[in-house]
Amino acid sequence: MSLDVGLDMSSPEFKNRAYALYDRWRVEEPVHSMGTTGGQQAWLITRYDDAVEALKNEERFTKNNRSLQAPGEPGLLPDKVFGLINNNLLGSDPPDHTRLRSIVSKAFTPGVAESLRGQIEEITGRLIGELRQKGGGDLIDEFAFPLPIYVICQMLGIPPEDHALFRKWSDDFIAAATDIEKIRGVQSSLEAFASYVNGLIEERKAKPQADLITELIRVQENGDRLTREELSSTIFLLIVAGHETTVNLIGNGTLALLEHPDQLALWRGNPDLDSTAVEELLRFYGPVEISTNRWVREPFEWHGKQLQRGDLLFVSLASANRDPSQFEDPARLDLTRKKNRHIAFGSGIHFCLGAPLARLEGSIAISTLIRELPNLRFVVPREEIHWRPGRLMRGLQRLPVLV
Ligand code: HEM
C-alpha cells in the first residue's frame, strides 16, 4: 500500500506538511513510493539507519545512470545536458569519483575555509550594516544569498558582476533537479549555463589567474586526470552547490530561531553555543531535503517493497534527521543538543565537500546577525512566509525582517 497524499513533493505545501508525513512514513512505509518520474519508479527512504545504509552502499546503488544502460540505448537526457550535470564527482562512482574528488578536495579543507574567515566576517559586517541602515529588508536576498555566492565566486575567480547572470540558470536547475521531465523543461537555461562555463574556461586559458578555475585547467591540460567535459561539469557543480545550499542554512536557521525566541535568547547570551547551535540548525531545517539521484543496480526487496534494476532512489535527509530512533525529542529545537549525528551533509563517499566552508559561513553569518541586531523580528505573520518550490532543497522564498 502506498500512503499517497496527493501532494506534489516539489510544492511548497508539501514542505509545510513534510515532517508530519515523514513521521507516518517512517512507521508505516519506510520505503515510500513516490510514483514514477521520467518513466522510472522512484522510492524515498525515510528512516535514519536505512538512510545511512543507502548513502553508503555503492554496491547496491549507482550515481551514474548510464552505467545501467546497454551500449547504444538512448539516454534519459540529451548528451550535452547530461554531461554538464553529471560528469562530476556527485554524478560518478569509484574509480572516477575517487579521481575527481582527490583533484578538487585540496581546495576545500578546513584550513582553506579558515583562511577565508576574515573575508566572510567583513562581508557579513557590511551586509548587516546595510540592513541596519534600512531598518530591515528581505533576509534571503539581502543577506543569506550574497554571502555564500560571494565566497564561492571569489574562490573560483568569477567576477561579481556575473552573479545576477547565472542566478536564474542555477535556480531553474535546482527547481527541476531530481526530476528528469522537469530537467528537460529547463534545457535552454542549462545550455546557456554550459556556454557561460565554457566561456569562463576559455578566458582563463587565455589569461590565467590565481583561482580555482585556473588550477583545474592546469590539471586538465597536464595529463589524463580530468577530461574537458569533467572540467566544465565540476565548475558547474561548484557554482550550484556553493550557491543554493548555504543560503538555506542561513535563511532556514534564522527562521528556526525567530520561531523559537527562547533558543534565540539562549544563543545570544552564550557565544560558547556557536558550534552545537549550527549543527542543530542543520538538523532541524536542513538546507537539502532529499539526496540527489541514485539508481538501483539489481532487484531486491526492502521493507516489503520490490526495488527493480534502474529504479530511482532518494534519501530524505530531512526525515532521517527527525527520526526518534536516533534523536531524542527530534521535533524540539535544542541548540545545546550534544548527541547530534545529523546527515544534513550526506554520508559516505559523497559526503559534502563544502561542509567546512558551509559551517564556517553559517556560524559567522547567523551568530553575528543575532548579536548585532537585537531587535531582529518577523515583518509578516509566519503563515505568510513560504518555502520555495522544488524537491531537492528546503529554502525560503523570502524572509522579510525588521531590525
Ligand atoms: C549548508 C550548506 C550545504 C549543505 C547542507 C550541503 C549538503 C550536501 C549533501 C547532502 C551532499 C551529498 C548529496 C548526496 O549524496 O546525494 C553534498 C555534496 C556535495 N557538496 Fe555540499 N552542501 C552544502 C554546501 C556546499 C558548499 C558551500 C560547497 C562548495 C562549493 C558544496 C559542495 C559539494 C560537493 C562538491 C558535493 C559532492 C561531493 C561528492 O560527490 O563527493 N556543498 N552537499
Boltz pocket constraint, residues with backbone or C-beta under 6 A from the ligand:
constraints:
  - pocket:
      binder: B
      contacts: [[A, 55], [A, 89], [A, 90], [A, 91], [A, 101], [A, 152], [A, 237], [A, 238], [A, 239], [A, 241], [A, 242], [A, 243], [A, 245], [A, 246], [A, 249], [A, 286], [A, 287], [A, 288], [A, 290], [A, 291], [A, 292], [A, 293], [A, 317], [A, 343], [A, 344], [A, 345], [A, 346], [A, 347], [A, 349], [A, 350], [A, 351], [A, 352], [A, 353], [A, 354], [A, 355], [A, 357], [A, 358], [A, 359]]
      max_distance: 6.0
